[in-house]
Amino acid sequence: MLSVKDVAPAELDKFIAKKHPELNFLQGADWGKVHEADGFKVRYLGLYDGSELIGSAMAVIKNAKRGRYIEIPAGPVLDWDGQSKPIKYFIDELKRIASEEKCVFVRIRPNINDSEKHKKLFEKLGLKVAPFHLHADNTVMLDLTKSEDELMAGMRRQTRYEVRRASKLGITVDYTTDEKAFNDFYDLQLKTAERQGFVPSPRSLILAQHEVYGDKARIYTAKLGDQILAKGLILMTAPEAIYHEAASTPEGRKLPGAYALTWQVMQDAKKLGIKRYNLFGIAPPNSPHHRFAGVTTFKTGFGGEQIAYLPAHDIVVKPMRYKLVATIEKARKKKRHL
């Protein structure tokens, strides 16, 4: 008999580690704790077949002016290519829970490939393509089980040149896990956002990552002498490292600080035994005017596999209110060139 229950966060981590090691931090218990530290309600849900845990969802309940909703990044965690009955049951239960939580919709974006098969499955389930994305649905993944020579050889020629040029120029890269560094990172990211026209994460979310992840959350800084060129908030959450947040200075646009930083993270992650490096967020294919187009050229230059996940979909709970949400989000997406 199928059932959905609230479970201990650690149970979800055990389930994912055993059954879905391909997943990243977005469905981990720690990412839920980050949201709790940032003031959100989080529910850790398990899908059971009798006594066996067969699916899970770390669900963040968010209040927004456009309407209260549930966000399930990189989830729910299910065998999406398996039997349809557990999938439909879990979707129906998420809708019921959302109704209990007085939410307008549930936004999901499982880590499954953007295929016709999955599109048809979601359409059959009655889900709607979300008017706005949920985290990085296009990314670049680097295989860190390769040797450093193999990783270097896999880079685009210009990227390899910039990594080597950074070394010749004397650009240095180090990291710290001190709380002050997270505040300093936020301050620089705020200036970067003003210069480049994007909406940064709130300071509270940056500091919550320091609080929850501890030494696994690192602020990397690339410098030339005393001049800061680039910073990165890196999560070393085995089996995957994530280039989660970035910031730069005007000088950093002229010098290869970001290249040096990324190469250093790759080397450090390898030493920790981490198997892959998620560069976390590029533009969709054939989108030259997308806001991520510039960073896409940078990230794809390191080689690796470009991955397109199925875009976010919504489970609609309150149809009339949802129409207003969709209108607002479509306008926001257009304004931000996403």
Protein Blocks (a to p, Z undefined) as FASTA:
>chain_A
ZZdddddfklmmmmmmmmmmmbcfklgmklmmmmmmnopacddddddehjacfbdcdddd
dddfkbpcdddehiacddfklcfklmmmmmmmmmmmmmmnopabdcddddbdddfklmmm
mmmnopacdfbdehjfbdcdddfkbcfklmmmmpcfklmmmmmmmmmnopacdddfbfkl
mmmmmmmmmmmmmmnopacddfklmmmmmmmnmmmpccddddehjacfbdcddddddfbd
cdfbccddfklmmpcklmmmmmmmmmmmmmnopabdceeiaadehilkbmklmmmmmmmm
ngpjdddddddddddfblmlmmmmmmmmmmmmmmnoZZ
